[in-house]
Amino acid sequence: MSRITESTMPFQDGETWYRITEPDHPVAGALPLVVLHGGPGMAHDYVRNLEAFADETGRTVVHHDQFGCGRSSHRPDAPDDLW
């Protein structure tokens, strides 16, 4: 079973959420797969199945929710020029 880590990192005046799926048997030199969801407004959930690539390919898979989406900080009062 893959090892999964979820956390947040600081971004502007909020936080950005991320999830790292590490394979049981990593392949030396295999670059990580960084999964970018569509947006704005769509979170990582609809591409979460890509975490299976960790064990299938031996590479780390990283999901994140962009600022303002999903489990990251939301700023509904932010001025338009922020986006």
C-alpha positions as CSV (number, residue, x, y, z in Angstrom):
1,M,0.0,0.0,0.0
2,S,1.3,3.5,-0.9
3,R,2.2,5.9,1.8
4,I,0.0,9.0,1.8
5,T,0.8,12.4,3.3
6,E,-1.7,15.3,3.4
7,S,-0.9,18.8,4.7
8,T,-0.9,22.5,3.9
9,M,1.7,25.1,3.1
10,P,1.5,28.8,3.5
11,F,0.4,30.9,0.5
12,Q,-0.2,34.6,0.7
13,D,-2.4,35.1,3.7
14,G,-3.8,31.5,3.7
15,E,-2.8,27.9,2.9
16,T,-2.6,25.6,0.0
17,W,-3.5,22.0,0.6
18,Y,-1.5,19.1,-0.9
19,R,-1.5,15.3,-0.9
20,I,1.6,13.2,-1.7
21,T,1.3,9.5,-2.6
22,E,4.6,7.6,-2.4
23,P,4.9,4.2,-4.1
24,D,5.8,1.1,-2.1
25,H,8.6,0.3,-4.6
26,P,10.0,3.6,-5.9
27,V,11.8,3.6,-9.2
28,A,15.2,5.3,-9.0
29,G,15.2,8.5,-11.1
30,A,11.4,8.4,-11.8
31,L,10.2,12.0,-11.8
32,P,7.1,12.8,-9.7
33,L,3.7,13.2,-11.3
34,V,2.3,16.6,-10.3
35,V,-1.5,16.6,-10.9
36,L,-3.0,20.0,-11.7
37,H,-6.8,20.2,-11.5
38,G,-8.9,22.4,-13.7
39,G,-10.2,25.6,-12.3
40,P,-11.1,27.9,-11.0
41,G,-13.6,26.2,-8.7
42,M,-12.7,22.6,-9.3
43,A,-10.8,20.7,-6.6
44,H,-8.5,17.7,-7.0
45,D,-11.2,15.1,-6.2
46,Y,-12.0,14.3,-9.8
47,V,-8.4,13.4,-10.6
48,R,-7.7,11.6,-7.4
49,N,-7.7,8.2,-9.1
50,L,-4.3,9.2,-10.6
51,E,-2.8,8.3,-7.3
52,A,-2.8,4.7,-8.5
53,F,0.1,5.6,-10.8
54,A,2.4,5.7,-7.7
55,D,2.4,1.9,-7.3
56,E,1.9,1.3,-11.1
57,T,4.9,3.3,-12.1
58,G,7.0,3.6,-9.0
59,R,6.8,7.4,-9.0
60,T,5.5,9.8,-6.4
61,V,2.2,11.5,-7.2
62,V,1.4,15.0,-5.9
63,H,-2.1,16.4,-5.9
64,H,-3.0,19.9,-4.7
65,D,-6.0,22.3,-4.5
66,Q,-5.3,25.7,-5.9
67,F,-5.7,28.7,-3.6
68,G,-9.5,29.4,-3.5
69,C,-10.5,25.8,-4.3
70,G,-11.2,22.6,-2.4
71,R,-9.3,22.2,0.8
72,S,-7.1,25.3,0.3
73,S,-7.9,28.7,1.8
74,H,-10.8,30.5,0.2
75,R,-11.0,34.3,-0.3
76,P,-14.6,35.1,-1.4
77,D,-14.0,38.8,-0.5
78,A,-10.7,39.1,-2.5
79,P,-10.5,41.8,-5.2
80,D,-10.7,40.6,-8.8
81,D,-7.1,41.5,-9.5
82,L,-6.0,38.8,-7.0
83,W,-7.2,36.1,-9.4
